[in-house]
Amino acid sequence: MNADDHLRCSRRRGLQALGALVLGAGAGSVQAAGKLPLSTSLKDELARALKARQPLVVMVSLHRCPWCDEVRNNYLAPMRAQEGLHVVQVDMLSPAGTRTLQGEPITHNSLVSGWDVKIAPTVLFLAPAARKWPSAWWAARPTSTPPTWTTG
């Protein structure tokens, strides 16, 4: 399998996960497989995901948010446990530290503010530039405009 095939497969998995989240497919049918790790370094976490030829899935969440629990426990945690999905959590209001994609220290709440994320849960897929994907992932540059997706 070549690099393009791996990216298509990763993109397909990501879109399937997103579709399941949006449509609620299988809701309640999968039990929690564990907690999601909090991000400590997006740069390192993305590097590990890319080494496995996967995107890094980042869930922006809030403590005691029932919708966040639904996404975490019924979709992302089981996919992490069963399929090896590379996923981390960023808490919208937490002063816990992490590192940006550039390796700079930052708190979770400052990172979320920089991304201009206002709703939890928000699920982000971080990946390298690839054919049919944006030329650079907008979350890597919080001040930029979200990308226009191409099809076909």
PyMOL commands that set and color helices and strands:
alter all, ss='L'
color gray80, all
select helices_A, chain A and resi 3-23+42-51+66-83+108-115+138-140
alter helices_A, ss='H'
color red, helices_A
select strands_A, chain A and resi 56-61+87-91+97-99+105-107+122-126
alter strands_A, ss='S'
color yellow, strands_A
deselect
rebuild
show_as cartoon
